[in-house]
Amino acid sequence: MTFRLTADAQDDIERIYWDSYDTFGERQADIYHQGLVDCFEMLDDHPYIGRDYSEVRQGLRRYEYESHSVYYRVTDTGPLILRILHRRQDPARHL
């Protein structure tokens, strides 16, 4: 299986990187970004490790990484990552 990112998820990753860069510097932004990529790869290997989040949207799963939550669906070809939201963001509003 191979994880895939929606356009929104790609935008989220870019925003998270630059917010981290502005706040914590390049080194920490790189570390956090790599941690997210590692998280996606782990979801690829263990797609059902995330919590069922069907109360927000049917088939949705959530996996927490540091200050963010990765929202995704398990598909036949691997996890489809829909959004990466900060823990203060309302998932019902952004999904």
Residue frames as qw, qx, qy, qz and C-alpha x, y, z in Angstrom:
[[0.000, 0.889, 0.458, 0.000, 0.00, 0.00, 0.00],
 [0.404, 0.159, -0.001, 0.901, 1.01, 3.61, -0.48],
 [0.039, -0.692, -0.467, 0.549, -0.35, 6.65, 1.33],
 [0.268, 0.516, 0.400, 0.709, -1.72, 9.50, -0.74],
 [0.120, -0.409, -0.340, 0.838, -2.35, 13.14, 0.16],
 [0.261, 0.813, 0.512, 0.092, -5.27, 15.26, -0.96],
 [0.324, 0.613, 0.041, 0.720, -4.57, 18.78, -2.20],
 [0.437, -0.818, -0.017, -0.374, -5.82, 20.10, 1.15],
 [0.868, -0.442, 0.047, 0.223, -3.41, 17.82, 3.02],
 [0.686, 0.271, 0.061, 0.672, -0.53, 18.99, 0.82],
 [0.002, -0.764, -0.035, -0.644, -1.48, 22.60, 1.59],
 [0.695, -0.707, -0.028, -0.129, -1.64, 21.73, 5.30],
 [0.871, -0.167, 0.018, 0.462, 1.88, 20.28, 5.24],
 [0.446, 0.483, 0.050, 0.752, 3.26, 23.34, 3.52],
 [0.288, -0.798, -0.051, -0.526, 1.51, 25.68, 5.97],
 [0.827, -0.557, -0.026, 0.072, 2.71, 23.65, 8.95],
 [0.781, 0.094, -0.003, 0.617, 6.28, 23.73, 7.63],
 [0.256, 0.564, 0.020, 0.785, 6.35, 27.50, 7.14],
 [0.514, -0.768, -0.065, -0.376, 4.58, 28.22, 10.43],
 [0.881, -0.392, -0.016, 0.265, 7.16, 26.02, 12.18],
 [0.639, 0.311, 0.027, 0.703, 9.97, 27.70, 10.25],
 [0.025, -0.730, -0.038, -0.682, 8.78, 31.18, 11.27],
 [0.648, -0.699, 0.009, -0.302, 8.27, 30.19, 14.91],
 [0.845, -0.460, 0.254, 0.100, 11.05, 27.68, 15.63],
 [0.072, -0.708, 0.593, 0.377, 13.54, 27.95, 12.76],
 [0.624, 0.430, -0.535, -0.372, 14.59, 25.82, 9.83],
 [0.163, 0.263, -0.937, 0.159, 16.06, 22.91, 11.80],
 [0.342, 0.139, 0.756, -0.541, 12.94, 22.36, 13.89],
 [0.649, 0.425, -0.015, -0.631, 10.67, 22.80, 10.85],
 [0.495, 0.405, -0.734, -0.229, 12.66, 20.11, 9.04],
 [0.010, -0.110, 0.937, -0.332, 12.47, 17.77, 12.04],
 [0.493, 0.264, 0.520, -0.645, 8.70, 18.26, 12.43],
 [0.634, 0.460, -0.296, -0.546, 8.12, 17.79, 8.70],
 [0.368, 0.310, -0.875, -0.059, 10.11, 14.55, 8.70],
 [0.216, 0.026, 0.836, -0.504, 8.10, 13.40, 11.72],
 [0.638, 0.364, 0.196, -0.650, 4.88, 13.90, 9.77],
 [0.593, 0.442, -0.585, -0.333, 6.28, 11.95, 6.81],
 [0.119, 0.204, -0.944, 0.228, 7.31, 9.16, 9.20],
 [0.451, 0.177, 0.596, -0.641, 3.77, 9.22, 10.61],
 [0.691, 0.420, -0.158, -0.567, 2.30, 8.82, 7.11],
 [0.462, 0.378, -0.796, -0.101, 4.61, 5.89, 6.42],
 [0.123, -0.064, 0.883, -0.448, 3.61, 4.29, 9.72],
 [0.611, 0.303, 0.328, -0.654, -0.06, 4.69, 8.76],
 [0.606, 0.442, -0.526, -0.400, 0.81, 3.02, 5.48],
 [0.295, 0.232, -0.916, 0.139, 2.15, 0.01, 7.40],
 [0.093, -0.309, -0.855, 0.406, -0.60, 0.02, 10.07],
 [0.113, -0.353, -0.367, -0.853, -3.63, 1.79, 8.56],
 [0.536, -0.603, -0.505, -0.308, -6.03, 0.91, 11.39],
 [0.501, -0.142, -0.503, 0.690, -3.84, 2.28, 14.19],
 [0.092, -0.191, 0.043, -0.976, -5.72, 5.59, 14.08],
 [0.232, 0.286, 0.727, -0.580, -8.88, 6.05, 16.09],
 [0.111, 0.531, 0.753, 0.372, -12.21, 5.64, 14.32],
 [0.009, -0.293, -0.182, 0.939, -13.63, 9.13, 13.88],
 [0.013, 0.383, 0.792, 0.475, -16.88, 8.25, 12.11],
 [0.083, -0.722, -0.568, 0.385, -18.83, 10.58, 14.40],
 [0.012, -0.624, 0.143, 0.768, -17.45, 13.45, 12.33],
 [0.570, 0.491, -0.381, -0.537, -17.53, 11.74, 8.93],
 [0.965, 0.010, 0.209, -0.158, -18.21, 8.12, 7.97],
 [0.912, 0.288, -0.036, 0.290, -15.04, 6.09, 7.43],
 [0.159, 0.853, -0.304, 0.394, -12.79, 8.80, 8.87],
 [0.837, -0.304, -0.279, 0.359, -9.84, 7.90, 11.08],
 [0.061, -0.946, 0.185, -0.259, -7.65, 10.14, 13.23],
 [0.847, -0.106, -0.235, 0.465, -4.05, 9.74, 14.30],
 [0.221, -0.974, 0.028, 0.028, -2.38, 12.27, 16.58],
 [0.758, 0.188, -0.104, 0.616, 1.15, 13.47, 15.97],
 [0.324, -0.028, -0.234, 0.916, 2.57, 16.06, 18.37],
 [0.165, 0.347, 0.290, -0.876, 0.35, 19.18, 18.05],
 [0.458, 0.248, -0.402, -0.753, -1.50, 17.93, 14.97],
 [0.679, 0.128, 0.682, -0.241, -4.04, 15.30, 14.04],
 [0.090, 0.222, -0.757, -0.608, -3.88, 13.42, 10.77],
 [0.670, 0.292, 0.422, -0.537, -7.35, 12.71, 9.35],
 [0.153, 0.346, -0.800, -0.465, -7.50, 9.94, 6.79],
 [0.883, 0.115, 0.113, -0.442, -9.50, 7.13, 5.23],
 [0.457, -0.273, 0.822, 0.202, -8.31, 3.60, 4.65],
 [0.692, 0.504, -0.158, -0.493, -8.67, 2.68, 0.95],
 [0.981, 0.134, 0.133, 0.049, -7.79, -0.41, -1.07],
 [0.674, 0.574, -0.168, 0.433, -4.59, 1.29, -2.23],
 [0.509, -0.029, -0.432, 0.744, -3.55, 2.66, 1.17],
 [0.152, -0.671, -0.465, 0.557, -4.35, 5.56, 3.48],
 [0.222, 0.658, 0.314, 0.648, -5.79, 8.68, 1.85],
 [0.335, -0.372, -0.388, 0.774, -4.72, 11.57, 4.05],
 [0.093, 0.804, 0.525, 0.263, -7.43, 14.21, 3.93],
 [0.068, -0.905, 0.073, -0.413, -6.18, 16.89, 6.31],
 [0.617, -0.099, -0.485, 0.612, -3.53, 17.59, 8.94],
 [0.226, -0.813, -0.194, -0.500, -5.07, 19.93, 11.49],
 [0.116, 0.364, -0.589, 0.712, -3.73, 21.57, 14.62],
 [0.242, -0.319, -0.876, 0.269, -5.36, 20.28, 17.79],
 [0.087, 0.399, 0.366, -0.836, -7.08, 23.67, 18.25],
 [0.319, 0.127, -0.472, -0.812, -8.79, 23.47, 14.86],
 [0.673, 0.141, 0.489, -0.537, -12.34, 22.14, 14.70],
 [0.231, -0.096, 0.881, 0.403, -12.30, 19.05, 12.46],
 [0.344, 0.596, 0.717, -0.114, -16.04, 19.26, 11.78],
 [0.200, 0.875, 0.051, -0.438, -15.44, 22.70, 10.28],
 [0.026, 0.707, -0.570, -0.418, -12.37, 21.81, 8.22],
 [0.311, -0.084, 0.923, 0.213, -13.26, 18.36, 6.88]]
